[in-house]
């Protein structure tokens, strides 16, 4: 997918973020510090990581600055409510940065933290892929906790199989 206009990207990213919000909304607040294994990201870390990478890595680099990723620890926001508030604020700031881009800026190069030059539109696409990756991890964490999670597009795999045409063998 090539991103040709800032507005088309914002529209698409809005839909991605809606799906991420749906999973965050079902997290039981008492499980915000759950991790499947000591030393691995907690649920709260996952949410803060999406937020800080979006704002301080992608937001900074598309602005022509170096990544300023501060990590994803509790010192940034502790507890469910504060973490969600932080998540939303980082997103708002990033959207403000993106809205400041022109359509022509999308073809401009930016420098990744690995010192690779990449077109801004490709870097924004990577930002979406990053969020989707961590959203999937949230689904796994919640499944381990036996928390009912929302269907991504309204149907489960079993629902799709049920309503699908049966193939002749």
C-alpha positions in Angstrom: 0.0 0.0 0.0 1.4 3.3 -1.1 0.4 6.4 0.9 -0.2 9.3 -1.4 -2.0 11.8 0.7 -1.8 12.8 4.3 -5.6 12.7 4.7 -5.9 9.2 3.2 -3.3 8.0 5.7 -5.1 9.7 8.6 -8.4 8.1 7.6 -6.8 4.7 7.5 -4.8 5.1 10.7 -8.0 6.2 12.4 -9.5 2.8 11.6 -6.5 1.0 12.9 -6.5 3.0 16.1 -10.2 2.2 16.6 -9.5 -1.5 16.6 -6.6 -1.0 19.1 -8.9 1.0 21.4 -11.5 -1.9 21.3 -8.9 -4.3 22.7 -7.6 -1.8 25.3 -11.2 -1.2 26.5 -11.6 -4.8 27.6 -8.4 -5.0 29.7 -9.4 -5.5 33.3 -7.6 -2.7 35.2 -6.4 -5.1 37.8 -4.4 -6.9 35.0 -2.5 -3.8 33.7 0.7 -5.2 35.2 0.3 -8.8 33.9 3.1 -10.3 32.0 3.3 -13.9 30.8 6.9 -14.2 32.0 9.1 -12.2 34.3 11.2 -9.6 32.5 8.8 -9.3 29.5 6.5 -6.4 28.7 3.4 -6.2 30.9 0.1 -5.2 29.3 0.7 -1.6 30.5 4.2 -1.7 29.0 2.7 -2.8 25.6 0.3 0.1 25.6 2.9 2.6 26.7 5.3 1.2 24.1 2.9 1.7 21.2 2.4 5.2 22.5 6.0 6.2 23.0 7.3 4.6 19.8 4.5 6.3 17.8 5.3 9.7 19.3 9.0 9.7 20.1 10.4 7.6 17.4 8.0 7.9 14.4 6.8 11.4 15.3 10.3 12.7 15.8 11.9 11.2 12.8 9.2 12.3 10.3 9.8 15.8 11.8 13.5 15.5 10.8 14.7 15.0 14.3 16.4 12.0 16.0 14.4 9.4 17.8 13.8 10.2 21.5 12.2 7.0 22.6 12.0 7.0 26.4 11.1 3.4 26.9 7.7 2.2 28.2 8.0 1.9 32.0 5.5 2.8 34.7 7.3 6.1 35.3 5.5 7.4 32.2 2.1 6.4 33.4 1.0 4.1 36.1 -2.3 2.3 36.4 -4.9 1.6 33.8 -6.6 5.0 33.6 -3.3 6.9 33.5 -1.9 4.5 30.9 -4.9 5.0 28.6 -4.8 8.7 29.1 -1.1 8.8 28.2 -1.7 6.5 25.2 -4.3 8.9 23.9 -2.2 12.0 24.5 0.8 10.6 22.7 -1.5 9.7 19.8 -2.9 13.2 19.7 0.5 14.7 19.6 1.6 12.4 16.8 -1.5 13.2 14.8 -0.7 16.9 15.1 2.8 16.2 13.7 1.3 14.2 10.8 -1.3 16.8 10.0 1.5 19.3 9.6 2.9 17.3 6.7 2.0 18.2 3.1 1.3 15.4 0.6 4.6 16.2 -1.0 6.4 15.6 2.3 5.3 12.0 2.2 7.9 11.4 -0.5 10.7 13.2 1.5 13.2 10.9 3.2 13.6 10.7 6.9 16.3 9.0 8.9 15.4 6.0 11.0 17.1 5.2 14.4 19.2 2.7 12.5 20.5 5.5 10.2 18.6 4.2 7.2 16.9 6.7 4.9 13.3 5.9 4.1 10.4 7.8 2.5 8.1 9.2 5.1 5.1 7.4 3.6 6.9 4.0 4.0 7.9 5.0 7.6 4.3 5.8 8.4 3.2 2.4 7.0 5.8 0.8 9.3 4.3 2.7 12.2 0.9 1.1 11.5 2.5 -2.4 11.2 4.2 -1.8 14.6 0.9 -1.0 16.3 -0.8 -4.0 14.8 2.0 -6.3 16.0 1.7 -5.1 19.6 -2.1 -5.1 19.4 -1.9 -8.8 18.5 0.3 -9.4 21.6 -2.4 -7.7 23.7 -4.9 -10.2 22.3 -2.6 -13.1 23.3 -2.1 -11.7 26.8 -5.8 -11.3 27.3 -6.4 -14.8 26.0 -4.0 -16.1 28.6 -6.0 -14.3 31.2 -9.2 -15.8 29.7 -10.6 -12.3 29.0 -13.2 -12.3 26.1 -11.7 -10.1 23.4 -13.6 -8.3 20.5 -13.5 -9.8 17.1 -11.3 -7.7 14.8 -13.8 -7.4 12.0 -16.9 -8.6 13.6 -16.7 -12.4 12.9 -14.5 -15.1 14.4 -12.8 -17.7 12.2 -15.5 -20.2 13.3 -18.2 -17.8 12.2 -16.6 -17.4 8.8 -16.2 -21.1 8.4 -19.9 -21.6 9.4 -21.2 -19.2 6.7 -18.8 -20.2 4.0 -19.7 -22.3 1.0 -18.6 -25.9 1.5 -16.1 -27.0 -1.2 -16.7 -30.2 -3.1 -13.7 -32.6 -2.9 
